[in-house]
């Protein structure tokens, strides 16, 4: 009689602890994600103010972006379980803001440029809120989404690299629309993994969601900027 009761009690306690751990990881992810916006904005502001990225060609900018981004992401994964993890992540978000400054500067040069940036920011916020809400109400396992989203991301990446040389406006819009859909789904996927206890490191979780938000914002801004310049 005592063994089943003890097993039931132990299992219940384990589930409570697990739920508390998942909630803590999710809460830390949200806080760190909010904090990461500060160096992103700072990097973008410095980039626009100094024109640091403006003089670089598209090819050189892409090389610096790829080298810096992948190098810093590797460093984040190496330090995610240490005290250096958060500063390295914030350094990465500063770099990403700096790299975004070229597009932001181009949009600001258009009529109602500031309004377009705020619209892209609001749209990104709405997408994040929607995906975060969905992740809390969907009960089914979404782990099977991962491989399809990864394939879609690779296709977008290859198309974006190709368009550096092709300079096709139609391809750019197509890539941006697809990126919004795929990276919005990535936000849902990554947050659901945290809620299900599949991702237990909040620095890794923040990195994944941040990259998705970054790509959604950049894609929305590209579409809005192109539409405004065509009018």
C-alpha positions in Angstrom: 0.0 0.0 0.0 2.8 2.4 0.9 4.8 2.0 -2.3 2.1 3.2 -4.7 1.3 6.1 -2.5 5.0 7.1 -2.2 5.5 6.7 -6.0 2.4 8.8 -6.7 3.6 11.6 -4.3 7.1 11.5 -5.7 5.8 11.7 -9.3 3.6 14.6 -8.4 6.4 16.5 -6.7 8.6 15.9 -9.8 6.0 17.3 -12.1 5.6 20.4 -9.9 9.3 21.0 -9.9 9.5 20.5 -13.6 6.7 23.0 -14.2 8.4 25.5 -12.0 11.6 25.1 -13.9 9.9 25.5 -17.2 8.2 28.7 -16.0 11.5 30.0 -14.7 13.3 29.4 -18.0 10.4 31.0 -19.9 10.3 34.0 -17.6 14.1 34.5 -17.9 13.8 34.2 -21.7 11.2 37.0 -21.8 13.3 39.2 -19.5 16.5 38.7 -21.5 14.7 39.1 -24.8 13.4 42.5 -23.6 16.9 43.5 -22.4 18.5 42.5 -25.7 16.4 45.2 -27.4 18.5 47.9 -25.7 21.9 47.1 -27.3 20.1 46.4 -30.6 18.6 49.9 -30.6 21.9 51.3 -29.5 23.8 49.6 -32.2 21.3 50.7 -34.8 21.5 54.3 -33.6 25.3 54.4 -33.7 25.3 52.8 -37.1 22.8 55.4 -38.5 24.5 58.3 -36.7 28.0 57.5 -37.9 27.1 56.0 -41.3 29.5 53.2 -40.5 27.8 50.6 -42.7 26.6 53.0 -45.4 29.9 53.1 -47.3 30.2 49.4 -47.5 29.1 47.5 -50.6 26.5 44.8 -50.3 29.1 42.0 -50.7 31.4 43.3 -48.0 28.5 44.0 -45.7 27.3 40.4 -46.2 30.8 39.0 -45.4 31.1 41.0 -42.2 27.5 40.1 -41.2 28.0 36.3 -41.8 31.4 36.2 -40.1 30.4 38.3 -37.1 27.0 36.7 -36.6 28.2 33.1 -36.8 31.3 33.8 -34.7 29.2 35.4 -32.0 26.6 32.7 -32.1 29.3 30.1 -31.6 30.6 32.1 -28.6 27.1 32.3 -27.1 26.7 28.5 -27.3 30.1 28.0 -25.7 29.4 30.4 -22.8 25.6 29.8 -22.3 26.2 27.9 -19.1 28.6 30.4 -17.6 28.4 34.0 -16.3 29.8 35.3 -19.6 26.7 34.0 -21.5 24.5 37.0 -21.0 27.2 39.7 -21.9 28.2 37.7 -25.0 24.5 37.5 -26.1 24.1 41.3 -25.5 27.2 41.9 -27.5 25.7 39.9 -30.3 22.5 41.9 -30.3 24.5 45.1 -30.4 26.3 43.8 -33.5 23.0 42.8 -35.1 21.6 46.3 -34.4 24.7 47.8 -36.1 24.2 45.6 -39.1 20.6 46.6 -39.3 21.5 50.3 -39.4 22.1 50.3 -43.2 18.5 49.4 -43.9 17.1 51.7 -41.2 19.2 54.6 -42.6 17.8 53.9 -46.1 14.2 53.8 -44.8 14.7 56.9 -42.8 15.8 58.7 -46.0 12.3 58.1 -47.4 9.2 60.1 -46.9 7.6 59.0 -43.6 10.6 56.8 -42.9 10.2 57.0 -39.1 6.6 56.0 -39.5 7.5 52.9 -41.5 10.0 51.8 -38.9 7.4 52.2 -36.2 4.9 50.2 -38.3 7.4 47.4 -38.8 8.2 47.4 -35.0 4.5 47.3 -34.1 3.9 44.5 -36.7 6.8 42.5 -35.2 5.4 43.0 -31.7 1.9 41.8 -32.8 3.4 38.7 -34.4 5.4 38.0 -31.2 2.4 38.4 -29.0 0.3 36.2 -31.3 2.9 33.4 -31.4 3.5 33.6 -27.6 -0.2 33.3 -27.0 -0.5 30.4 -29.4 2.4 28.6 -27.7 0.5 28.8 -24.3 -2.7 27.3 -25.7 -1.6 24.7 -28.2 -1.4 21.3 -26.5 0.0 19.2 -29.4 3.7 18.5 -29.8 5.2 20.7 -32.4 8.7 19.1 -32.5 8.0 17.7 -36.0 7.9 21.3 -37.3 11.6 21.8 -36.7 13.0 20.0 -39.7 10.6 21.7 -42.1 11.3 25.2 -40.7 15.0 24.5 -40.9 14.7 23.5 -44.6 12.7 26.7 -45.2 15.3 28.8 -43.4 18.1 27.4 -45.5 16.2 28.0 -48.7 15.6 31.7 -47.7 19.3 32.0 -46.7 20.5 30.7 -50.1 18.0 32.9 -52.0 19.0 36.0 -50.0 22.7 35.3 -50.8 21.9 34.9 -54.5 19.9 38.1 -54.5 23.0 40.0 -53.4 24.2 39.5 -57.0 20.9 39.3 -58.8 19.4 42.5 -57.2 15.9 41.4 -58.1 13.1 43.4 -56.4 10.6 40.7 -57.0 12.8 38.1 -55.4 13.5 40.4 -52.5 9.8 40.8 -51.8 9.2 37.0 -52.2 12.0 36.3 -49.7 10.7 38.8 -47.3 7.1 37.4 -47.3 8.4 33.8 -46.9 10.7 34.9 -44.1 7.9 36.5 -42.2 5.9 33.3 -42.3 8.8 31.0 -41.5 10.3 33.0 -38.7 6.9 33.7 -37.1 6.5 29.9 -37.0 10.0 29.6 -35.5 8.9 31.9 -32.6 6.0 29.6 -31.9 8.2 26.6 -32.2 11.0 27.9 -29.9 8.6 29.2 -27.2 6.7 25.9 -27.3 9.9 24.0 -26.8 10.6 26.0 -23.6 7.0 25.5 -22.4 7.4 21.7 -23.0 10.7 21.6 -21.2 12.7 20.6 -24.3 14.8 23.8 -24.1 16.1 24.4 -20.5 18.7 27.1 -21.2 17.2 30.5 -21.3 20.2 32.0 -23.2 19.8 29.6 -26.0 16.0 30.1 -26.0 16.5 33.9 -26.1 19.0 33.6 -29.0 16.5 31.6 -31.1 13.5 33.9 -30.5 15.7 37.0 -31.0 16.9 35.8 -34.4 13.3 35.1 -35.4 12.1 38.6 -34.3 15.1 40.2 -36.0 14.3 38.5 -39.3 10.5 39.3 -39.1 11.3 43.0 -38.4 13.9 43.2 -41.1 11.5 41.6 -43.6 8.6 43.8 -42.7 10.8 46.8 -43.0 12.0 45.7 -46.4 8.5 45.3 -47.7 7.3 48.6 -46.3 10.3 50.4 -47.5 10.1 49.0 -51.0 6.3 49.8 -51.2 6.9 53.3 -50.0 9.7 54.0 -52.5 7.5 52.6 -55.4 4.7 55.1 -54.7 
